Amino acid sequence: MKVQSLKLVYFSPTGTTKTVIEGIARGINLSPVETIDITKPEVRKQQLNTSENELLVIGMPVYGGRVPAIAIDWLNTIKADSTPTVCIVVYGNREYDDALLELKDTMLKHGCVPIAYAAFIGEHSFSSSETPIAVARPDVSDVNQAELFGKRINEKLLSIASFDHISDIIVPGNYPYKEFKSLVLDFISISDKCLQCGFCARVCPVGAIDLENSALIDKEKCILCCACIKGCPENARTIKTGMVKDIAMRLSEMCKGRKEPVLFY
C-alpha cells in the first residue's frame, strides 16, 4: 500500500505526546508532513478530512485512564475515507487503562483504518521535584523506540496490498470504559515571582487563565493538565497542598518502577 503524505495529530499540553509523535514520524520518513496540534483552541475549530492516500498518526495523553474529553469531542468531528491510522496514547507511568481502546474505537467510527497502536510513557502532569513521576520521559530510549516503531509502520504499509489485507489488532481495554471523574479544584499556588507575562494563559489548552491577570483561573474549564505550571518561565506556579498534591504523592510512591512502551502492529 502506497500513501502519499503524512498527517500528525496530537493533543499535548506539556509536550510529551508531541515528542513521541515526532519520533514516530522521523521513523516513518514520509513527506510531505502536515502537523495538526489540537492543543491550541483555534486549531480545534477546524475539521479534519483525510483520505486513503494519507497516513494519519494520532497521539493523545491519558487522563484518568481515558482520552481527554476535549480531544474526543474534536476527534468525533473527523471525516476520514479509509485512512490508514496509527493510534498512540502517552501515560504517566501508572496505567493507560481504556484510553487506547477508546482511541481505536473513535477512529474506526469515523472512517479510519487503524494499522498500528502504541502506549508510551511521558512525565506525569503532576510530577515535580517533590513528587517525581516518570521524570524527563519520553527519554532517549523512548524516542529511539518511537523511531524504530515508525520504521516498522512504514515496512508494514509497504507489505500490505490493500485494505482487505489489514487484520484487526486487539488492544487492552474494557467496556464500558473506565468512568472519568472530572474534578473542579483550586490547586494552583502562584508566588510573588509571577511577572504577569501571560505565558501561562497562552499555553492553557482550554483558555482557563485570564491573559491580563494570571491569578484568575476558571476552575470549571481547567482540565488539570498543568501546562501552566510546567511552562512558567519564572517557576512561579506550583501545586498547592490539597487533593492534587496528595494524588501526586501517592503516584510518586506507586509508580517508581520504570515501564516501557508497548507496541501493537
C-alpha positions in Angstrom: 0.0 0.0 0.0 1.4 3.3 -1.0 0.5 6.5 0.8 1.4 9.9 -0.5 1.6 12.1 2.7 1.7 12.0 6.5 -0.6 13.8 8.9 0.3 14.2 12.5 -2.4 15.0 15.1 -1.8 15.4 18.8 -3.1 16.9 22.0 0.0 17.7 24.1 -0.3 20.4 26.8 3.1 19.5 28.3 4.9 18.4 25.2 5.3 14.7 26.0 2.9 13.4 23.4 4.3 15.7 20.8 7.8 14.3 21.3 6.6 10.8 20.9 4.6 11.6 17.7 7.6 13.5 16.2 9.9 10.5 16.9 7.5 8.1 15.1 7.2 10.5 12.2 11.0 10.5 11.8 11.0 6.7 11.7 8.2 6.6 9.1 10.2 9.1 7.0 7.4 10.2 4.7 6.8 13.6 3.1 5.0 15.9 2.8 4.1 16.1 6.5 1.2 18.2 8.0 1.1 18.8 11.7 -2.2 19.5 13.5 -1.7 20.5 17.1 -5.1 20.4 18.6 -3.7 21.6 22.0 -4.4 25.0 20.5 -8.1 26.1 20.9 -8.1 27.8 17.5 -7.0 24.6 15.7 -9.9 22.6 17.3 -12.3 24.9 15.4 -11.2 23.3 12.2 -12.4 19.9 11.0 -10.0 17.2 9.8 -10.7 15.5 6.5 -8.4 12.7 5.4 -8.3 10.2 2.5 -7.0 6.7 1.9 -3.8 8.2 0.3 -2.7 9.7 3.6 -1.2 8.1 6.7 -2.7 9.6 9.9 -0.8 9.4 13.2 -2.8 10.4 16.2 -1.3 10.9 19.7 -3.3 11.6 22.9 -2.3 11.8 26.6 -4.1 9.6 29.1 -6.1 11.4 31.8 -7.6 9.1 34.4 -7.4 6.1 32.1 -9.2 7.8 29.3 -8.6 10.1 26.3 -9.2 13.7 27.3 -12.9 14.6 26.7 -11.9 17.8 25.0 -9.9 15.8 22.5 -12.6 13.2 21.9 -15.1 16.0 21.1 -12.8 17.1 18.3 -11.9 13.6 17.1 -15.7 13.0 16.7 -15.8 15.6 14.0 -13.2 13.9 11.8 -14.2 12.7 8.3 -12.0 10.0 7.0 -12.2 7.9 3.9 -10.5 4.5 4.7 -7.5 6.4 6.1 -4.7 4.2 7.4 -4.2 5.3 11.0 -1.7 4.9 13.8 -3.2 5.4 17.3 -0.8 6.4 20.2 -1.5 7.1 23.8 1.0 8.6 26.3 0.5 8.0 30.0 2.3 9.0 33.2 3.7 5.6 34.2 0.6 4.4 36.1 -1.7 2.6 33.6 -3.3 3.6 30.3 -6.5 1.6 31.2 -9.1 2.0 28.4 -7.6 5.0 26.6 -6.0 3.1 23.7 -9.2 1.1 23.1 -11.2 4.3 23.3 -9.0 6.0 20.7 -9.2 2.9 18.5 -13.0 2.8 18.6 -13.2 6.5 17.9 -11.1 6.4 14.9 -12.9 3.3 13.5 -16.2 5.1 13.9 -15.1 8.0 11.7 -13.7 6.1 8.8 -10.2 5.4 9.8 -8.4 2.0 9.3 -6.0 1.5 12.3 -2.9 -0.4 11.3 -0.8 0.0 14.5 -1.1 1.1 18.1 1.2 2.0 21.0 1.3 3.2 24.6 4.3 5.3 25.5 5.3 6.9 28.8 5.6 10.6 29.5 6.4 12.6 32.6 3.2 12.8 34.6 1.4 16.1 34.7 1.6 16.1 38.5 5.3 15.3 38.6 7.5 17.8 40.4 10.8 17.9 42.3 8.8 16.9 45.4 6.8 14.2 43.7 8.8 12.8 40.8 6.7 10.6 38.4 8.4 9.4 35.2 10.7 12.4 35.2 12.1 13.5 31.8 10.2 10.9 29.9 10.0 10.3 27.0 13.8 10.0 27.3 16.4 9.0 24.7 15.4 5.3 24.9 11.7 6.1 24.4 12.4 8.3 21.4 14.6 5.6 19.9 11.8 3.1 20.3 9.4 5.6 18.7 11.6 6.0 15.7 12.0 2.2 15.3 8.2 1.9 15.7 7.9 4.4 12.8 10.2 2.3 10.6 8.1 -0.8 11.3 4.9 1.0 10.4 6.4 2.0 7.1 7.5 -1.6 6.5 4.0 -2.8 7.3 2.4 -0.3 4.9 4.7 -1.4 2.1 3.8 -5.1 2.7 0.1 -4.5 2.6 -1.5 -4.9 -0.8 -4.9 -3.4 0.1 -7.2 -2.6 3.0 -8.7 -6.1 2.6 -5.4 -7.4 3.9 -5.4 -5.4 7.2 -6.2 -7.6 10.1 -7.8 -6.3 13.3 -5.4 -5.8 16.2 -6.7 -6.4 19.7 -5.6 -3.8 22.2 -6.1 -3.8 26.0 -9.2 -2.1 27.5 -12.7 -2.8 28.8 -16.3 -2.0 28.1 -17.8 0.2 29.5 -14.8 2.5 29.5 -13.4 3.5 32.9 -15.5 6.3 34.4 -13.7 9.6 34.2 -14.3 11.7 37.3 -13.9 15.4 36.4 -12.6 17.4 39.3 -13.2 21.1 39.8 -10.3 22.2 42.1 -8.4 25.3 43.2 -5.0 23.6 43.2 -2.5 26.1 41.8 -0.3 28.2 44.0 1.1 31.4 42.5 4.2 33.0 44.1 5.4 36.6 44.0 7.8 35.6 41.3 5.0 35.8 38.8 5.7 38.7 36.3 2.2 38.6 34.7 3.9 37.8 31.4 0.9 35.9 30.2 2.8 32.8 29.1 0.6 30.5 31.2 -2.6 31.9 29.6 -1.2 31.4 26.1 -0.3 27.7 26.7 -3.5 26.8 28.5 -5.4 24.5 26.1 -8.8 25.5 27.3 -8.5 29.2 27.9 -8.9 28.9 31.7 -6.4 31.6 32.6 -7.0 35.3 32.3 -4.5 36.9 29.9 -4.4 40.2 31.9 -4.3 38.6 35.4 -2.9 35.1 35.5 -4.1 34.6 39.1 -7.7 34.4 37.7 -8.3 30.8 36.8 -11.7 29.4 35.6 -11.8 26.2 37.6 -14.7 24.9 35.6 -12.7 25.0 32.4 -9.4 23.8 33.9 -8.5 20.2 33.0 -5.6 19.8 35.4 -3.1 19.4 32.6 -0.5 21.5 34.5 0.8 23.1 31.3 0.8 26.5 33.0 2.9 25.1 35.9 5.4 23.2 33.8 5.8 26.0 31.3 6.1 29.0 33.7 9.4 30.7 32.8 9.8 32.0 36.4 8.7 28.8 38.2 6.0 30.9 39.9 3.3 28.3 39.7 3.2 25.1 41.8 0.7 22.6 43.0 -0.6 23.7 46.4 -1.3 21.4 49.4 -4.6 19.6 48.8 -6.2 16.8 46.8 -3.9 17.1 43.7 -0.8 17.2 45.8 -2.0 14.1 47.7 -2.6 12.3 44.4 0.9 13.3 43.2 2.5 12.0 46.4 0.7 8.6 46.1 1.6 8.3 42.4 5.2 9.1 43.1 5.4 6.2 45.6 3.3 3.8 43.5 4.9 4.4 40.1 8.6 4.3 40.8 9.2 1.2 38.6 10.1 2.1 35.0 7.5 1.0 32.5 8.4 0.6 28.8 6.4 1.4 25.7 4.0 -1.2 24.4 3.7 -1.6 20.7 0.9 -3.3 18.7 1.4 -3.8 14.9 
